[in-house]
Amino acid sequence: MKNLILIAAPAAGKGTLSEILVKKYNYAHISTGDLLREVSQDESELGKKVTNMLKNGELVTDEIVFELLEKKLETINGPYILDGFPRTLNQAYKYDELVVKLKKELGMVVVLNTPYETLKKRIVGRVLCKDCGSIYNTLTGVNMPKQEGICDKCGGFLYKRSDDNEESFKTRYETYMKKTKPLIEYYEKKGNLYYIDSSDTTTMLREIEDFL
Ligand code: ADP
């Protein structure tokens, strides 16, 4: 299995797709958003700084992101999925160097395409399980939890991410268009770019499996 980089607007399905591929193909899942949310729980200065950046939907500095990422990559031996990284051209350049340093493979880059209105509903209605991380939605009609506020899979409590509101979605979407979309051209030139339709889970999985 090749390493995967997922490029997608907020709520385009990176988390959901990763969850499926981890179960089915034993990929390790590295989400820089998850790594940052973990750090933001710390009482430290760094924790507070990260918390603020996340709340406003701003990108966290490369220095912080790379430190967390490199530490995580060092613990991984098999194939992995990068979810939410790289997010800027500068991160992509630096990641090319990190891959060489850590003797990893760049692998395949997959772009997930979903219409804007679907993304907004997914964000505003998204809830997650505190215990197992499963993702649900209370607005789209897809993946609605059977009992309000409770995870179908493990019975854990469901919560909303502090950045999953309309205001922050707009900032995150604009940041995606301005800073992350240019990565598509960068990887296209390298010849390792693939597109999938991520407007629903079945299509998304079928299309990615054609490439894997
Ligand atoms: P989403 O893709 O839905 O915005 P993520 O969990 O990937 O969710 O990211 C949440 C937030 O974490 C981002 O809005 C940003 O503030 C921060 N973040 C995640 N990955 C990166 C990264 N590679 N570089 C800088 N900031 C990041």
Boltz pocket constraint, residues with backbone or C-beta under 6 A from the ligand:
constraints:
  - pocket:
      binder: B
      contacts: [[A, 8], [A, 9], [A, 10], [A, 11], [A, 31], [A, 32], [A, 33], [A, 34], [A, 36], [A, 53], [A, 54], [A, 57], [A, 58], [A, 59], [A, 60], [A, 61], [A, 65], [A, 83], [A, 84], [A, 85], [A, 86], [A, 87], [A, 91], [A, 163], [A, 172]]
      max_distance: 6.0
